[in-house]
Amino acid sequence: MSSNGSMRASRAEKNEQAFKSYNERRAAFEDKSGVPADEPVPFVCECDDPACSQAIQMPLAEYEHAVEPIDRFIVVPGHEDLAIEDVVEEHDAYFVVSKPGLRRRSEPPPGG
C-alpha cells in the first residue's frame, strides 16, 4: 500500500472508531435510561467518511444485536467500502458490515 493509501486507511480507522465510540456511549445511555425496546434511537453511521453525519434510526436491541460481533459496524446503505469491509446484513435503513481489520472492542479473555 502506498503511503497515501496508508494515511487514508489510518484516517478512515480513526473516523470509524470515533463514530463507534459515540454509538456505544449512546447505547449505554439509552439502556440506563430505560428506553422502550421498540423505540427508535438515533445512531450515527459508522462509515469511514469523516464528513458523514447521517443518522440511522433503530431500536437499541437491534443495534446491540447488529454490533455484537466485535468486527461489525452499521452504515447507511451506499456508505459501505467494499475494499475493506464485507456487507453481512442488508436492511432498509442500514447495512451491517464486517471489518476484519478493525474491532469494536477487545476480545474477551479465554473463559471470561
VMD Tcl script that builds the backbone (N, CA, C; Angstrom):
set m [mol new atoms 336]
animate dup $m
set s [atomselect $m all]
$s set {name element resname resid chain x y z} {
  {N N MET 1 A 0.851 -1.175 0.000}
  {CA C MET 1 A 0.000 0.000 0.000}
  {C C MET 1 A 0.893 1.233 0.000}
  {N N SER 2 A 0.510 2.220 -0.794}
  {CA C SER 2 A 1.293 3.447 -0.854}
  {C C SER 2 A 1.149 4.211 0.457}
  {N N SER 3 A 2.062 5.184 0.666}
  {CA C SER 3 A 1.963 5.962 1.906}
  {C C SER 3 A 0.668 6.763 1.921}
  {N N ASN 4 A 0.199 7.217 0.755}
  {CA C ASN 4 A -1.065 7.941 0.678}
  {C C ASN 4 A -2.227 7.007 1.039}
  {N N GLY 5 A -2.182 5.771 0.527}
  {CA C GLY 5 A -3.211 4.790 0.852}
  {C C GLY 5 A -3.172 4.422 2.316}
  {N N SER 6 A -1.975 4.334 2.875}
  {CA C SER 6 A -1.824 4.018 4.295}
  {C C SER 6 A -2.384 5.150 5.159}
  {N N MET 7 A -2.128 6.397 4.760}
  {CA C MET 7 A -2.653 7.545 5.501}
  {C C MET 7 A -4.171 7.571 5.431}
  {N N ARG 8 A -4.743 7.265 4.250}
  {CA C ARG 8 A -6.194 7.234 4.085}
  {C C ARG 8 A -6.799 6.163 4.991}
  {N N ALA 9 A -6.183 4.986 5.014}
  {CA C ALA 9 A -6.680 3.890 5.850}
  {C C ALA 9 A -6.617 4.269 7.331}
  {N N SER 10 A -5.548 4.943 7.737}
  {CA C SER 10 A -5.402 5.364 9.129}
  {C C SER 10 A -6.478 6.387 9.501}
  {N N ARG 11 A -6.728 7.365 8.616}
  {CA C ARG 11 A -7.773 8.365 8.868}
  {C C ARG 11 A -9.140 7.694 8.922}
  {N N ALA 12 A -9.381 6.766 8.004}
  {CA C ALA 12 A -10.660 6.058 7.969}
  {C C ALA 12 A -10.878 5.307 9.274}
  {N N GLU 13 A -9.844 4.633 9.759}
  {CA C GLU 13 A -9.971 3.877 11.006}
  {C C GLU 13 A -10.273 4.809 12.172}
  {N N LYS 14 A -9.624 5.968 12.223}
  {CA C LYS 14 A -9.891 6.926 13.303}
  {C C LYS 14 A -11.335 7.418 13.250}
  {N N ASN 15 A -11.848 7.698 12.039}
  {CA C ASN 15 A -13.233 8.136 11.889}
  {C C ASN 15 A -14.193 7.051 12.357}
  {N N GLU 16 A -13.957 5.832 11.912}
  {CA C GLU 16 A -14.816 4.721 12.289}
  {C C GLU 16 A -14.816 4.519 13.800}
  {N N GLN 17 A -13.650 4.598 14.414}
  {CA C GLN 17 A -13.542 4.415 15.861}
  {C C GLN 17 A -14.290 5.528 16.603}
  {N N ALA 18 A -14.225 6.753 16.106}
  {CA C ALA 18 A -14.928 7.866 16.744}
  {C C ALA 18 A -16.437 7.668 16.657}
  {N N PHE 19 A -16.936 7.275 15.492}
  {CA C PHE 19 A -18.377 7.040 15.323}
  {C C PHE 19 A -18.824 5.870 16.202}
  {N N LYS 20 A -18.047 4.811 16.219}
  {CA C LYS 20 A -18.347 3.626 17.025}
  {C C LYS 20 A -18.396 4.005 18.503}
  {N N SER 21 A -17.433 4.773 18.961}
  {CA C SER 21 A -17.359 5.182 20.361}
  {C C SER 21 A -18.602 5.996 20.744}
  {N N TYR 22 A -18.988 6.921 19.888}
  {CA C TYR 22 A -20.202 7.712 20.148}
  {C C TYR 22 A -21.410 6.787 20.270}
  {N N ASN 23 A -21.575 5.871 19.328}
  {CA C ASN 23 A -22.732 4.981 19.344}
  {C C ASN 23 A -22.757 4.098 20.586}
  {N N GLU 24 A -21.600 3.638 21.016}
  {CA C GLU 24 A -21.562 2.801 22.215}
  {C C GLU 24 A -21.942 3.596 23.462}
  {N N ARG 25 A -21.502 4.850 23.538}
  {CA C ARG 25 A -21.912 5.711 24.661}
  {C C ARG 25 A -23.411 5.983 24.595}
  {N N ARG 26 A -23.922 6.211 23.383}
  {CA C ARG 26 A -25.353 6.455 23.192}
  {C C ARG 26 A -26.158 5.241 23.640}
  {N N ALA 27 A -25.737 4.052 23.237}
  {CA C ALA 27 A -26.435 2.820 23.603}
  {C C ALA 27 A -26.438 2.630 25.117}
  {N N ALA 28 A -25.315 2.880 25.766}
  {CA C ALA 28 A -25.230 2.731 27.223}
  {C C ALA 28 A -26.159 3.728 27.918}
  {N N PHE 29 A -26.189 4.963 27.428}
  {CA C PHE 29 A -27.072 5.985 27.993}
  {C C PHE 29 A -28.534 5.584 27.846}
  {N N GLU 30 A -28.916 5.156 26.652}
  {CA C GLU 30 A -30.303 4.769 26.396}
  {C C GLU 30 A -30.683 3.557 27.244}
  {N N ASP 31 A -29.766 2.617 27.393}
  {CA C ASP 31 A -30.023 1.428 28.201}
  {C C ASP 31 A -30.267 1.811 29.658}
  {N N LYS 32 A -29.413 2.682 30.205}
  {CA C LYS 32 A -29.577 3.133 31.598}
  {C C LYS 32 A -30.858 3.942 31.780}
  {N N SER 33 A -31.267 4.650 30.727}
  {CA C SER 33 A -32.470 5.485 30.795}
  {C C SER 33 A -33.746 4.672 30.693}
  {N N GLY 34 A -33.625 3.400 30.355}
  {CA C GLY 34 A -34.798 2.539 30.255}
  {C C GLY 34 A -35.644 2.792 29.029}
  {N N VAL 35 A -35.014 3.171 27.927}
  {CA C VAL 35 A -35.757 3.406 26.687}
  {C C VAL 35 A -36.513 2.130 26.303}
  {N N PRO 36 A -37.780 2.245 25.877}
  {CA C PRO 36 A -38.534 1.059 25.459}
  {C C PRO 36 A -37.824 0.315 24.331}
  {N N ALA 37 A -37.918 -1.005 24.355}
  {CA C ALA 37 A -37.182 -1.856 23.416}
  {C C ALA 37 A -37.499 -1.563 21.959}
  {N N ASP 38 A -38.722 -1.113 21.681}
  {CA C ASP 38 A -39.107 -0.893 20.288}
  {C C ASP 38 A -39.002 0.574 19.844}
  {N N GLU 39 A -38.533 1.443 20.729}
  {CA C GLU 39 A -38.418 2.870 20.383}
  {C C GLU 39 A -37.145 3.128 19.581}
  {N N PRO 40 A -37.281 3.751 18.401}
  {CA C PRO 40 A -36.077 4.047 17.608}
  {C C PRO 40 A -35.154 5.039 18.320}
  {N N VAL 41 A -33.867 4.781 18.204}
  {CA C VAL 41 A -32.816 5.616 18.782}
  {C C VAL 41 A -31.917 6.060 17.629}
  {N N PRO 42 A -31.499 7.334 17.597}
  {CA C PRO 42 A -30.604 7.759 16.519}
  {C C PRO 42 A -29.143 7.390 16.815}
  {N N PHE 43 A -28.569 6.600 15.935}
  {CA C PHE 43 A -27.153 6.269 15.973}
  {C C PHE 43 A -26.509 6.912 14.752}
  {N N VAL 44 A -25.196 7.094 14.789}
  {CA C VAL 44 A -24.518 7.676 13.627}
  {C C VAL 44 A -23.958 6.568 12.752}
  {N N CYS 45 A -23.906 6.853 11.467}
  {CA C CYS 45 A -23.300 5.946 10.504}
  {C C CYS 45 A -21.841 5.743 10.890}
  {N N GLU 46 A -21.387 4.490 10.895}
  {CA C GLU 46 A -20.014 4.166 11.295}
  {C C GLU 46 A -19.108 3.939 10.080}
  {N N CYS 47 A -19.367 4.708 9.024}
  {CA C CYS 47 A -18.553 4.575 7.811}
  {C C CYS 47 A -17.221 5.292 7.976}
  {N N ASP 48 A -16.389 5.210 6.935}
  {CA C ASP 48 A -15.058 5.814 7.018}
  {C C ASP 48 A -14.985 7.239 6.479}
  {N N ASP 49 A -16.126 7.847 6.145}
  {CA C ASP 49 A -16.156 9.199 5.598}
  {C C ASP 49 A -16.184 10.215 6.741}
  {N N PRO 50 A -15.145 11.041 6.898}
  {CA C PRO 50 A -15.113 11.999 8.005}
  {C C PRO 50 A -16.198 13.071 7.901}
  {N N ALA 51 A -16.763 13.274 6.716}
  {CA C ALA 51 A -17.796 14.285 6.546}
  {C C ALA 51 A -19.200 13.720 6.780}
  {N N CYS 52 A -19.327 12.432 6.969}
  {CA C CYS 52 A -20.636 11.807 7.151}
  {C C CYS 52 A -21.192 12.146 8.527}
  {N N SER 53 A -22.442 12.547 8.540}
  {CA C SER 53 A -23.127 12.797 9.812}
  {C C SER 53 A -24.545 12.246 9.748}
  {N N GLN 54 A -24.754 11.252 8.906}
  {CA C GLN 54 A -26.088 10.693 8.751}
  {C C GLN 54 A -26.465 9.816 9.935}
  {N N ALA 55 A -27.714 9.930 10.320}
  {CA C ALA 55 A -28.230 9.143 11.434}
  {C C ALA 55 A -28.904 7.877 10.919}
  {N N ILE 56 A -28.848 6.857 11.739}
  {CA C ILE 56 A -29.542 5.609 11.484}
  {C C ILE 56 A -30.479 5.398 12.673}
  {N N GLN 57 A -31.779 5.417 12.429}
  {CA C GLN 57 A -32.771 5.216 13.479}
  {C C GLN 57 A -33.039 3.723 13.618}
  {N N MET 58 A -32.820 3.193 14.814}
  {CA C MET 58 A -33.098 1.790 15.061}
  {C C MET 58 A -33.271 1.552 16.555}
  {N N PRO 59 A -34.067 0.539 16.920}
  {CA C PRO 59 A -34.218 0.220 18.344}
  {C C PRO 59 A -32.883 -0.220 18.947}
  {N N LEU 60 A -32.719 0.051 20.232}
  {CA C LEU 60 A -31.482 -0.271 20.939}
  {C C LEU 60 A -31.129 -1.749 20.825}
  {N N ALA 61 A -32.098 -2.625 21.027}
  {CA C ALA 61 A -31.830 -4.066 20.965}
  {C C ALA 61 A -31.342 -4.476 19.570}
  {N N GLU 62 A -31.882 -3.846 18.541}
  {CA C GLU 62 A -31.467 -4.142 17.167}
  {C C GLU 62 A -30.022 -3.691 16.946}
  {N N TYR 63 A -29.675 -2.507 17.473}
  {CA C TYR 63 A -28.293 -2.019 17.369}
  {C C TYR 63 A -27.338 -2.966 18.077}
  {N N GLU 64 A -27.675 -3.322 19.316}
  {CA C GLU 64 A -26.780 -4.190 20.082}
  {C C GLU 64 A -26.600 -5.547 19.412}
  {N N HIS 65 A -27.660 -6.069 18.808}
  {CA C HIS 65 A -27.555 -7.343 18.087}
  {C C HIS 65 A -26.654 -7.178 16.861}
  {N N ALA 66 A -26.828 -6.080 16.131}
  {CA C ALA 66 A -26.058 -5.854 14.901}
  {C C ALA 66 A -24.563 -5.787 15.160}
  {N N VAL 67 A -24.177 -5.165 16.278}
  {CA C VAL 67 A -22.752 -4.947 16.539}
  {C C VAL 67 A -22.185 -5.900 17.593}
  {N N GLU 68 A -22.939 -6.919 17.941}
  {CA C GLU 68 A -22.449 -7.878 18.941}
  {C C GLU 68 A -21.121 -8.516 18.531}
  {N N PRO 69 A -20.979 -9.008 17.289}
  {CA C PRO 69 A -19.648 -9.492 16.889}
  {C C PRO 69 A -18.659 -8.317 16.870}
  {N N ILE 70 A -17.462 -8.531 17.345}
  {CA C ILE 70 A -16.526 -7.418 17.534}
  {C C ILE 70 A -16.044 -6.749 16.259}
  {N N ASP 71 A -16.310 -7.367 15.108}
  {CA C ASP 71 A -15.869 -6.763 13.847}
  {C C ASP 71 A -17.034 -6.178 13.040}
  {N N ARG 72 A -18.192 -5.950 13.667}
  {CA C ARG 72 A -19.390 -5.484 12.954}
  {C C ARG 72 A -19.684 -4.023 13.251}
  {N N PHE 73 A -20.122 -3.323 12.202}
  {CA C PHE 73 A -20.421 -1.898 12.264}
  {C C PHE 73 A -21.682 -1.627 11.457}
  {N N ILE 74 A -22.392 -0.540 11.768}
  {CA C ILE 74 A -23.572 -0.158 10.998}
  {C C ILE 74 A -23.229 1.029 10.102}
  {N N VAL 75 A -23.733 0.983 8.874}
  {CA C VAL 75 A -23.516 2.072 7.926}
  {C C VAL 75 A -24.802 2.322 7.144}
  {N N VAL 76 A -24.966 3.547 6.670}
  {CA C VAL 76 A -26.066 3.899 5.786}
  {C C VAL 76 A -25.826 3.165 4.458}
  {N N PRO 77 A -26.877 2.619 3.840}
  {CA C PRO 77 A -26.687 1.978 2.532}
  {C C PRO 77 A -25.995 2.935 1.551}
  {N N GLY 78 A -24.986 2.412 0.882}
  {CA C GLY 78 A -24.181 3.220 -0.032}
  {C C GLY 78 A -22.893 3.716 0.601}
  {N N HIS 79 A -22.756 3.589 1.923}
  {CA C HIS 79 A -21.553 4.036 2.624}
  {C C HIS 79 A -20.578 2.893 2.895}
  {N N GLU 80 A -20.917 1.708 2.466}
  {CA C GLU 80 A -20.010 0.578 2.652}
  {C C GLU 80 A -18.797 0.752 1.735}
  {N N ASP 81 A -17.646 0.316 2.201}
  {CA C ASP 81 A -16.389 0.392 1.444}
  {C C ASP 81 A -15.944 -1.044 1.188}
  {N N LEU 82 A -16.321 -1.561 0.036}
  {CA C LEU 82 A -16.080 -2.975 -0.267}
  {C C LEU 82 A -14.604 -3.325 -0.404}
  {N N ALA 83 A -13.737 -2.330 -0.423}
  {CA C ALA 83 A -12.299 -2.600 -0.468}
  {C C ALA 83 A -11.780 -3.073 0.889}
  {N N ILE 84 A -12.487 -2.703 1.975}
  {CA C ILE 84 A -12.001 -3.046 3.317}
  {C C ILE 84 A -13.041 -3.723 4.201}
  {N N GLU 85 A -14.274 -3.888 3.706}
  {CA C GLU 85 A -15.312 -4.492 4.522}
  {C C GLU 85 A -16.279 -5.301 3.673}
  {N N ASP 86 A -16.998 -6.198 4.330}
  {CA C ASP 86 A -17.988 -7.037 3.674}
  {C C ASP 86 A -19.358 -6.724 4.259}
  {N N VAL 87 A -20.365 -6.616 3.401}
  {CA C VAL 87 A -21.735 -6.436 3.870}
  {C C VAL 87 A -22.238 -7.799 4.327}
  {N N VAL 88 A -22.667 -7.885 5.595}
  {CA C VAL 88 A -23.150 -9.162 6.128}
  {C C VAL 88 A -24.657 -9.161 6.362}
  {N N GLU 89 A -25.272 -7.984 6.434}
  {CA C GLU 89 A -26.729 -7.853 6.555}
  {C C GLU 89 A -27.151 -6.596 5.823}
  {N N GLU 90 A -28.304 -6.669 5.145}
  {CA C GLU 90 A -28.875 -5.505 4.482}
  {C C GLU 90 A -30.275 -5.262 5.030}
  {N N HIS 91 A -30.508 -4.047 5.517}
  {CA C HIS 91 A -31.812 -3.616 5.998}
  {C C HIS 91 A -32.168 -2.354 5.224}
  {N N ASP 92 A -33.416 -1.927 5.272}
  {CA C ASP 92 A -33.810 -0.732 4.525}
  {C C ASP 92 A -33.002 0.496 4.938}
  {N N ALA 93 A -32.850 0.701 6.241}
  {CA C ALA 93 A -32.218 1.930 6.748}
  {C C ALA 93 A -30.721 1.810 6.990}
  {N N TYR 94 A -30.189 0.599 7.027}
  {CA C TYR 94 A -28.771 0.425 7.323}
  {C C TYR 94 A -28.264 -0.921 6.837}
  {N N PHE 95 A -26.959 -0.994 6.682}
  {CA C PHE 95 A -26.265 -2.255 6.415}
  {C C PHE 95 A -25.390 -2.558 7.628}
  {N N VAL 96 A -25.175 -3.823 7.891}
  {CA C VAL 96 A -24.190 -4.254 8.879}
  {C C VAL 96 A -22.998 -4.742 8.067}
  {N N VAL 97 A -21.831 -4.186 8.372}
  {CA C VAL 97 A -20.618 -4.582 7.658}
  {C C VAL 97 A -19.626 -5.211 8.617}
  {N N SER 98 A -18.828 -6.108 8.077}
  {CA C SER 98 A -17.743 -6.736 8.826}
  {C C SER 98 A -16.452 -6.093 8.362}
  {N N LYS 99 A -15.680 -5.618 9.328}
  {CA C LYS 99 A -14.382 -5.011 9.047}
  {C C LYS 99 A -13.342 -5.870 9.750}
  {N N PRO 100 A -12.856 -6.912 9.068}
  {CA C PRO 100 A -11.953 -7.869 9.721}
  {C C PRO 100 A -10.709 -7.238 10.354}
  {N N GLY 101 A -10.243 -6.130 9.824}
  {CA C GLY 101 A -9.044 -5.498 10.369}
  {C C GLY 101 A -9.326 -4.511 11.485}
  {N N LEU 102 A -10.589 -4.344 11.866}
  {CA C LEU 102 A -10.959 -3.350 12.871}
  {C C LEU 102 A -11.909 -4.009 13.862}
  {N N ARG 103 A -11.699 -3.755 15.129}
  {CA C ARG 103 A -12.508 -4.375 16.183}
  {C C ARG 103 A -13.224 -3.303 16.986}
  {N N ARG 104 A -14.467 -3.559 17.357}
  {CA C ARG 104 A -15.245 -2.632 18.184}
  {C C ARG 104 A -14.657 -2.527 19.573}
  {N N ARG 105 A -14.199 -3.647 20.088}
  {CA C ARG 105 A -13.688 -3.717 21.455}
  {C C ARG 105 A -12.719 -4.889 21.522}
  {N N SER 106 A -12.035 -5.022 22.592}
  {CA C SER 106 A -11.110 -6.144 22.755}
  {C C SER 106 A -11.883 -7.439 22.889}
  {N N GLU 107 A -11.276 -8.493 22.428}
  {CA C GLU 107 A -11.902 -9.802 22.600}
  {C C GLU 107 A -11.825 -10.164 24.070}
  {N N PRO 108 A -12.878 -10.842 24.578}
  {CA C PRO 108 A -12.844 -11.221 25.995}
  {C C PRO 108 A -11.744 -12.248 26.249}
  {N N PRO 109 A -11.211 -12.269 27.464}
  {CA C PRO 109 A -10.176 -13.250 27.776}
  {C C PRO 109 A -10.783 -14.651 27.728}
  {N N PRO 110 A -9.966 -15.654 27.445}
  {CA C PRO 110 A -10.473 -17.019 27.400}
  {C C PRO 110 A -11.172 -17.385 28.710}
  {N N GLY 111 A -12.350 -18.004 28.559}
  {CA C GLY 111 A -13.103 -18.418 29.730}
  {C C GLY 111 A -13.835 -17.289 30.421}
  {N N GLY 112 A -13.834 -16.067 29.843}
  {CA C GLY 112 A -14.468 -14.958 30.534}
  {C C GLY 112 A -15.364 -14.252 29.674}
}
mol reanalyze $m
mol bondsrecalc $m
mol representation Tube
mol addrep $m
